[in-house]
Amino acid sequence: MVSNGREMMDNALKKVVIPFLRQQGFKGSLPHFRRMNEKNIDLITFQFNKWDGSFVVELAVCPIQVVTMDWGEQIPPNKVTAHDVDKRFR
């Protein structure tokens, strides 16, 4: 069940933040966005608190090639998220 605070935050993000991200060249949908360039992929992931509308934003950069997880799973560039990258910032 989504809390009222979460619903309000989702609406605010959709109205203000997502249009800005689109202007900056990011693609995707909540909670994962990516922007590809010639050398790498910029990643943004919103990680929500399940009890209210609060969240953290995780930022990461990865190579343009397929990302291979420690257990061998390969994540294609159009599916990679900040959660798939070891070095990310909150």
Sequence and secondary structure as in RCSB ss.txt:
>XXXX:A:sequence
MVSNGREMMDNALKKVVIPFLRQQGFKGSLPHFRRMNEKNIDLITFQFNKWDGSFVVELAVCPIQVVTMDWGEQI
PPNKVTAHDVDKRFR
>XXXX:A:secstr
   HHHHHHHHHIIIIIHHHHHHTT EEETTEEEEE SSEEEEEEEEE TTSS EEEEEEEEESS EE TTS EE
 TTT  GGG SSEE 
